[in-house]
Amino acid sequence: MMAKFDQDEFSKKALLATKKLNLIEANPNDNQWGGHCSLQDDFTKATGLNKQGKLLMEVRNTLSN
């Protein structure tokens, strides 16, 4: 995933623009990679592992340093 954002300036800027926001993959059908929630849900109550969101935040932190 790092390679994608390192090579694509548009995607890199979009990810860095999220600053310190918590990123959650809003997918009600995915409990592993997503937050197991939809866009209409309260994200603070997401029950999934949110691996995708966590990975994106790690990439963002690496790119911002």
RATA-V421734 format. One record per helix or strand of 2 or more residues. SS is the DSSP state (@ for helix, = for strand). FROM is the first residue (numbers start at 1). LEN is the number of residues. If there is no record, write none. Layout:
SS&FROM&LEN + SS&FROM&LEN
//
This chain:
@&2&6 + @&9&8 + @&43&3 + @&51&14
//
